[in-house]
């Protein structure tokens, strides 16, 4: 009985810490996951009449028993653009699955977004986006062991745990909004935006604690793209995010090498990003026609690492799009 109470107290304390300090999942390849950066990026990277399907997978600290795994699948498309109008409306959908604590804490999110862009002139435009997310979080007891499950042959996870009261969290809705400014020419592009997530600070607690909520997240992003030559393309982008008293900056860039003799159907990207005080992130990408694949690996660079084992994290990304090809115009990898 005493052992059971100790286990209960440990679980309560662990999840209280998780909820108080929790942050929304984020990606090192933030430039390949625009929905997680700014709602105003929903559809903003599409050419007229285009659509895009995107997927990201991140495994964080895999050499510690894969405690963090995040997967997304999303799509963007133009919804409305009256002929002769300077306004274009885009829509987006995204599914996200996030598992932490070795798979014991499971979270799923479904996000729908709308973004409206106003063309100011041939080179300038502004946009505003709005997202609404439906989220669920639960504890998977099949990933945990308790004293009640211990038998002479070891732990039997088929036995009841006696902890079902902590098994579910009430579903919640989260609201987010953002804006973006874009300047584009045939050989140069600049995008800048700001956003706020979890504007309604939805309640999140396994213990019905009204004081526990998902904190607001604020972000700012900037992207610069430049055609250096017919075969060399330069992209630089940065993101700043702050949530629950913790903030970070991820900044860097990539070079794109046209390996298709000027047609831009095959482009090899090599890049490097730095998440300040945390990790150096080499990136390798390959674009083949309308398919773009990316791989990155986090090389830990934190002065807080004191153990003998360095954490391993990597990401995979895939974008399939249908867009109008404009010779002489280059868009950054997420476009």
Secondary structure as GFF3:
##gff-version 3
##sequence-region A 1 335
A	DSSP	alpha_helix	2	21	.	.	.	ID=ss1
A	DSSP	three_ten_helix	30	32	.	.	.	ID=ss2
A	DSSP	three_ten_helix	34	36	.	.	.	ID=ss3
A	DSSP	three_ten_helix	39	41	.	.	.	ID=ss4
A	DSSP	beta_strand	51	60	.	.	.	ID=ss5
A	DSSP	three_ten_helix	62	64	.	.	.	ID=ss6
A	DSSP	beta_strand	68	80	.	.	.	ID=ss7
A	DSSP	beta_strand	87	100	.	.	.	ID=ss8
A	DSSP	three_ten_helix	101	103	.	.	.	ID=ss9
A	DSSP	beta_strand	105	119	.	.	.	ID=ss10
A	DSSP	beta_strand	124	139	.	.	.	ID=ss11
A	DSSP	three_ten_helix	141	143	.	.	.	ID=ss12
A	DSSP	three_ten_helix	147	149	.	.	.	ID=ss13
A	DSSP	beta_strand	150	151	.	.	.	ID=ss14
A	DSSP	beta_strand	154	155	.	.	.	ID=ss15
A	DSSP	three_ten_helix	164	166	.	.	.	ID=ss16
A	DSSP	beta_strand	172	184	.	.	.	ID=ss17
A	DSSP	beta_strand	188	197	.	.	.	ID=ss18
A	DSSP	beta_strand	217	227	.	.	.	ID=ss19
A	DSSP	beta_strand	232	243	.	.	.	ID=ss20
A	DSSP	beta_strand	246	258	.	.	.	ID=ss21
A	DSSP	beta_strand	266	275	.	.	.	ID=ss22
A	DSSP	beta_strand	279	288	.	.	.	ID=ss23
A	DSSP	beta_strand	291	300	.	.	.	ID=ss24
A	DSSP	beta_strand	313	322	.	.	.	ID=ss25
###
